[in-house]
């Protein structure tokens, strides 16, 4: 009898020990599954980071001129210099039912890209028509570039907020490239986040309008130079007719309008001349309030040599109600425009 009791007791002990082992194994598997899910989540982020890392490659320095590629959700128009005219531009906007007044109300802009302005843009006699066509052409490009910046900003924040104590090699390379491109010598991620931020559409439109004469200057018509950015490399741009004999700068040429917009935003977000602009913008972020574009223009006086440059920007924004476009979003049209 005692033999059977001992046998049963031993069996119960073995079963208990086995159950304990199974429990430990279950816990270990649960931890492993959770860790893998976190890794997969991070991998998803990493895929996006790698996309943006490649994207930043195409926007290095003078190579901001890269031609756009038509994407499934937008329409890119690579116009022929000799044939593309004002009527063609109007037809594109008409087929999309794209009108400035509709954007003011609905805050929606069709996701299209105009690679250059018509060569006869300066011949438009109606000031109102010229301004509207200019806004229609440039606004989608501004919003599209800002959307890229928003995504890059979020990617950087994802790395900063990573729950793990280490940064992957891919993320480290991504940050290194961003530090270089945005001139963050301290390699401080918070400083990088401050720099990688959007430029209000009203400010970008106002500066493009002022620097290009609402799209009529030869710099924009010949070189897609919306913002009059300078280059000191001989032969890289257009020589200004009014340039002093002792000066050597040229107006930088871009192969597309979008390249000009991207370079302009990178300039405001990285150049030391605009530290105050970025700090003021960041104060709005910290206080969780909407950015006041009119106030921000006060910090752009160094953009041009004109003494009243900031006041001129404020006037353009106010008189043309450009702040109506600060909250505009891109949408994907339901049909493609067939344009040859």
VENNORKA-V948091 format. One record per backbone hydrogen bond with DSSP energy under -1.0 kcal/mol. CO is the residue of the C=O (numbers start at 1). NH is the residue of the N-H. E is the energy in kcal/mol with one decimal. If there is no record, write none. Layout:
BEGIN
co & nh & e
CO & NH & E
CO & NH & E
END
This chain:
BEGIN
co & nh & e
1 & 5 & -2.2
2 & 6 & -2.5
3 & 7 & -2.2
4 & 8 & -2.7
5 & 9 & -2.7
6 & 10 & -2.6
7 & 11 & -2.2
8 & 12 & -2.9
9 & 13 & -2.5
10 & 14 & -2.5
11 & 15 & -2.9
12 & 16 & -2.6
13 & 17 & -2.7
14 & 18 & -2.7
15 & 19 & -2.8
16 & 20 & -2.4
17 & 21 & -2.2
18 & 22 & -2.6
19 & 23 & -2.4
20 & 24 & -2.3
21 & 25 & -2.4
22 & 26 & -2.6
23 & 27 & -2.5
24 & 28 & -2.5
25 & 29 & -2.6
26 & 30 & -2.3
27 & 31 & -2.3
28 & 32 & -2.4
29 & 33 & -2.8
30 & 34 & -2.4
31 & 35 & -2.5
32 & 36 & -2.6
33 & 37 & -2.3
34 & 38 & -2.0
35 & 39 & -2.2
36 & 40 & -3.0
37 & 41 & -2.1
38 & 42 & -2.5
39 & 43 & -2.6
40 & 44 & -2.2
41 & 45 & -1.8
42 & 46 & -2.7
43 & 47 & -2.5
44 & 48 & -1.6
45 & 49 & -2.4
46 & 50 & -3.0
47 & 51 & -1.9
48 & 52 & -2.2
49 & 53 & -2.6
50 & 54 & -2.3
51 & 55 & -2.2
52 & 56 & -2.7
53 & 57 & -1.3
54 & 58 & -1.2
56 & 59 & -1.0
57 & 60 & -1.3
60 & 63 & -2.4
61 & 64 & -1.1
63 & 66 & -1.4
71 & 74 & -1.8
75 & 113 & -2.9
77 & 79 & -1.0
77 & 115 & -1.6
80 & 83 & -1.0
80 & 84 & -2.6
85 & 89 & -1.9
86 & 90 & -2.5
87 & 91 & -2.3
88 & 92 & -1.9
89 & 93 & -1.9
90 & 94 & -2.6
91 & 95 & -2.3
92 & 96 & -1.0
93 & 98 & -3.0
94 & 97 & -1.4
99 & 103 & -1.7
100 & 104 & -2.1
101 & 105 & -1.2
102 & 106 & -3.3
103 & 107 & -2.3
107 & 329 & -2.6
109 & 331 & -2.2
110 & 112 & -2.1
111 & 75 & -1.1
113 & 77 & -2.4
115 & 257 & -2.0
118 & 121 & -1.8
120 & 123 & -1.7
121 & 124 & -1.5
126 & 130 & -2.4
127 & 131 & -2.4
128 & 132 & -2.3
129 & 133 & -2.6
130 & 134 & -2.1
131 & 135 & -2.6
132 & 136 & -2.7
133 & 137 & -1.8
134 & 138 & -2.3
135 & 139 & -2.7
138 & 142 & -2.0
139 & 143 & -2.5
140 & 144 & -2.3
141 & 145 & -2.2
142 & 146 & -2.3
143 & 147 & -2.3
144 & 148 & -1.5
145 & 149 & -2.0
146 & 150 & -2.6
147 & 151 & -2.0
148 & 152 & -2.5
149 & 153 & -2.8
150 & 154 & -2.1
151 & 155 & -2.3
152 & 156 & -2.2
153 & 157 & -2.1
154 & 158 & -2.3
155 & 159 & -1.8
156 & 160 & -2.3
157 & 161 & -2.6
159 & 162 & -1.2
168 & 172 & -2.4
169 & 173 & -2.4
170 & 174 & -2.3
171 & 175 & -2.7
172 & 176 & -2.4
173 & 177 & -2.2
174 & 178 & -2.2
175 & 179 & -3.1
176 & 180 & -1.8
177 & 181 & -2.6
178 & 182 & -2.5
179 & 184 & -2.8
184 & 187 & -1.2
188 & 192 & -1.8
189 & 193 & -2.2
190 & 194 & -1.7
191 & 195 & -1.5
192 & 196 & -2.5
195 & 197 & -1.8
200 & 204 & -2.2
201 & 205 & -2.8
202 & 206 & -2.1
203 & 207 & -2.7
204 & 208 & -2.3
205 & 209 & -2.6
206 & 210 & -2.5
207 & 211 & -2.8
208 & 212 & -1.8
209 & 214 & -2.2
212 & 216 & -1.3
212 & 217 & -2.3
217 & 221 & -2.0
218 & 222 & -2.4
219 & 223 & -1.4
219 & 225 & -1.8
220 & 224 & -1.5
223 & 254 & -3.0
224 & 226 & -1.3
229 & 252 & -2.9
231 & 250 & -2.9
233 & 236 & -2.2
236 & 253 & -1.4
238 & 251 & -3.1
240 & 243 & -1.3
244 & 247 & -1.4
250 & 231 & -2.5
251 & 238 & -2.6
256 & 260 & -1.2
257 & 261 & -2.1
258 & 262 & -2.5
259 & 263 & -2.1
260 & 264 & -2.1
261 & 265 & -2.2
262 & 266 & -2.2
263 & 267 & -2.1
264 & 268 & -2.3
265 & 269 & -1.8
267 & 271 & -2.6
271 & 274 & -1.9
272 & 275 & -1.5
274 & 278 & -2.0
275 & 279 & -2.5
276 & 280 & -2.5
277 & 281 & -2.1
278 & 282 & -2.2
279 & 283 & -1.5
280 & 284 & -1.2
281 & 285 & -1.4
282 & 286 & -2.8
283 & 287 & -2.1
284 & 289 & -2.3
285 & 288 & -1.1
292 & 296 & -2.0
293 & 297 & -1.5
295 & 298 & -1.4
296 & 299 & -2.1
297 & 300 & -1.8
300 & 303 & -1.8
306 & 309 & -1.2
308 & 312 & -2.2
309 & 313 & -2.0
310 & 314 & -2.3
311 & 315 & -2.2
312 & 316 & -2.2
313 & 317 & -2.6
314 & 318 & -2.7
315 & 319 & -3.0
316 & 320 & -1.7
317 & 322 & -2.0
321 & 324 & -1.4
322 & 325 & -2.0
323 & 326 & -1.3
325 & 328 & -1.2
329 & 109 & -2.9
331 & 111 & -2.2
END
